[in-house]
């Protein structure tokens, strides 16, 4: 299914963008290494869990719900970095 492939690609891009921003704030910003490492750990755990969910998706209804969940969680992680 091409849309699953695209979702995985877009999801990974968003996750790696958040991790990169966390490292940037750790090195150049005012966030502590402990705080950013905690966020990175949360993001990586979320990524691994969500990839498993994407692989197990069997219907378009589940697929739509996953898209919504991903958008909400990516926004939540981005807000934590601010």
C-alpha positions in Angstrom: 0.0 0.0 0.0 1.7 3.2 -1.2 -0.1 5.4 1.4 1.4 3.4 4.3 4.8 3.9 2.8 4.2 7.6 2.5 2.8 7.8 6.1 5.9 6.0 7.4 8.2 8.4 5.5 6.4 11.5 6.7 6.2 10.2 10.2 9.9 9.4 10.4 10.7 12.8 8.9 8.7 14.5 11.7 10.2 12.4 14.4 13.8 12.9 13.3 13.1 16.7 13.0 11.9 16.7 16.6 15.0 14.7 17.7 17.3 17.1 15.7 15.7 20.1 17.3 16.1 18.6 20.8 19.9 18.1 20.1 20.1 21.6 18.8 18.5 23.0 22.0 20.7 20.8 24.1 23.9 22.1 22.4 23.0 25.7 21.5 19.9 26.5 23.6 19.1 26.8 27.2 17.6 23.3 27.7 19.6 20.9 29.9 20.8 17.6 28.6 18.7 15.8 31.0 15.5 17.5 29.8 16.2 17.0 26.2 17.3 13.4 26.6 14.0 12.7 28.4 12.1 14.1 25.4 14.2 12.2 22.9 13.5 8.9 24.8 9.8 9.6 24.8 9.9 10.4 21.0 11.8 7.3 20.2 9.5 5.1 22.2 6.5 6.7 20.6 8.1 6.2 17.1 8.7 2.5 17.7 5.2 1.9 19.0 3.6 3.8 16.2 5.6 2.0 13.5 4.2 -1.3 14.9 0.7 0.2 14.8 1.2 1.3 11.2 2.4 -2.1 10.2 -0.7 -3.7 11.8 -3.2 -1.4 10.2 -5.7 -3.3 8.1 -8.5 -0.8 7.3 -8.8 2.7 6.0 -10.7 3.7 9.2 -7.7 2.6 11.4 -5.4 4.3 9.0 -7.3 7.6 9.3 -7.3 7.3 13.1 -3.5 6.8 13.1 -2.9 9.8 11.0 -4.9 11.9 13.5 -3.1 10.4 16.5 0.3 11.0 14.8 -0.5 14.7 14.1 -1.6 15.3 17.7 1.4 13.6 19.2 4.0 15.2 16.9 2.4 18.6 17.9 2.7 17.7 21.6 6.3 16.8 21.3 7.1 19.9 19.4 5.4 22.0 22.1 7.5 20.3 24.8 10.6 21.6 23.1 9.5 25.2 23.2 
